[in-house]
Amino acid sequence: MDHLNKDLVQLDEILNQVQKQSSAYLNQLHNRPTTGKVNLQQEVTFHEKGRGTLGTLQYFNERFEPAMVASSGPRYWGFVTGGTTPAAIAGDWLSTIYDQNTQSGKGSGDISAIIEFETIKLLLSLFNLPKDFFGGFVTGATVSNFTCLGAARQWIGKQSGKDFAKDGVSGLIKVLSAMPHSSAVKSLAMLGIGSNNVTKINVLPGNREALDVTDLEDKIIALNGEPFILISSAGTVNTVDFDDFQAIQKLRKKYNFWWHIDAAFGGFAACSPKYKHLVAGWEQADSITVDCHKWLNVPYESAVFFLKEKHKLLQMETFQNANAAYLGNPLENFSYLNFLPENSRRLKALPTWFSLMSYGKSGYQQIVESNVANALLFAEFIQSNVVFEMLAPVRLNTVCFSLNDKSKVDEFLSRLNATGKVFLTATVYNGVKGIRAAFVNWRTSGADIKIATEEINKILTEL
Ligand SMILES: *Cc1c(COP(=O)(O)O)cnc(C)c1O
């Protein structure tokens, strides 16, 4: 019997083994190194007849399993890296098992978009956002930014009677922003708007990364009524600073612009009564980006876009499969493939649906508040040691710091990461070499802060 048919017969055994290995991994995640050692001397051997799934599992375990790092564990504080809640893992598994190609809610053959609509409603409720947003799932905040800015690009064209989606981009599109995330700038490159085409707004004085509203208004006035795109931040990556959305709201009454907010992780401030003031006013934006594989703690690849329902036509014009007659009229015959970049997608909403259903609003409030508390605890340690300096205050869930002796930053960080106990990433803030620790994992506890600070103290005695 060939391997494919044999695998079908022993499907239960395959799933049992994968389940056992998964449980073993997840139950030991807190002990798993955060930095991998790769030792791949031999080349892969590609068997003519294959190895079968159990044989391949064994081969994977020999070759790659030891290199898997605890990136979803409690002490992986590099970049902004979320973990995976048990419910999200369950939902993610089932997405694979049911293997729906999520498109429509009423079409023949597929109704899985109903789950996606429902999940978007739950997310809007989690964030206290109004129901006049239409949303959907994409692979990450990069593609969410791309989707939102794609609709914005079409809006800009419409202001002068042009259809950029059909005829191509013409003329310079004005984009204003203070601290856009690199992925938003990358989206401008992909959209033909041009990554160099961003007018930089000053940030506020006093070690801030939020835009200076006075400077924004000056630069708007200089545009002489020309429509533009504003990219604002609900959480900058270095110091998690937020633009003043209430002030931006007021400018909207006076000027004609598309307002996009990148709230990839900072949007979760809305989950806590303590921090929701940071996003006050964001409900008026035309489009919002939120990552799910960061603070929502669902597996990669998952993010959502929220676009105001009134912009649905612009969105459709940008993303429709115009020459596929068999798909019907996109407005009558709804399918997600006419409203976002991907055509085929897995049932991405399910892990989020499972996690929201399982832990509720209070579960996420608890994750957010506990992560912030741990960021503050870690910052306290940094501040109490004369070797270090804080580069900015802790505004939410990230500690941005450095060593007083900047020549030792690289060595300190590589030694710390080499312990495999904790993982942090380097940054440059205001021209200064620094280090970031970002807390978005539901598993992180005070005990993890203790483990990390003990490792740091050991390294400092050697440095
Ligand atoms: C992480 C991040 C992104 C990019 O997200 P991906 O999920 O990696 O595509 C965009 N904006 C902000 C503010 C982020 O933190």
The ligand as a Tripos MOL2 file, in Angstrom:
@<TRIPOS>MOLECULE
LIG
   15    15     1     0     0
SMALL
NO_CHARGES

@<TRIPOS>ATOM
      1 C1          3.3890   44.4550   14.1960 C.3       1 LIG1
      2 C2          2.8780   45.7350   13.6550 C.ar      1 LIG1
      3 C3          2.5510   45.8550   12.2940 C.ar      1 LIG1
      4 C4          2.7930   44.7630   11.2950 C.3       1 LIG1
      5 O1          2.1070   43.6320   11.6560 O.3       1 LIG1
      6 P1          2.3040   42.1810   11.0440 P.3       1 LIG1
      7 O2          1.2620   41.4350   11.7690 O.co2     1 LIG1
      8 O3          3.7020   41.7750   11.3860 O.co2     1 LIG1
      9 O4          2.0810   42.2580    9.5830 O.co2     1 LIG1
     10 C5          1.9790   47.0500   11.8880 C.ar      1 LIG1
     11 N1          1.8120   48.0700   12.7390 N.ar      1 LIG1
     12 C6          2.1540   48.0010   14.0460 C.ar      1 LIG1
     13 C7          1.9330   49.1860   14.9400 C.3       1 LIG1
     14 C8          2.6920   46.8180   14.5440 C.ar      1 LIG1
     15 O5          3.0330   46.7460   15.8390 O.3       1 LIG1
@<TRIPOS>BOND
     1     1     2 1
     2     2     3 ar
     3     2    14 ar
     4     3     4 1
     5     3    10 ar
     6     4     5 1
     7     5     6 1
     8     6     7 2
     9     6     8 1
    10     6     9 1
    11    10    11 ar
    12    11    12 ar
    13    12    13 1
    14    12    14 ar
    15    14    15 1
@<TRIPOS>SUBSTRUCTURE
     1 LIG1         1 GROUP 0 **** ****
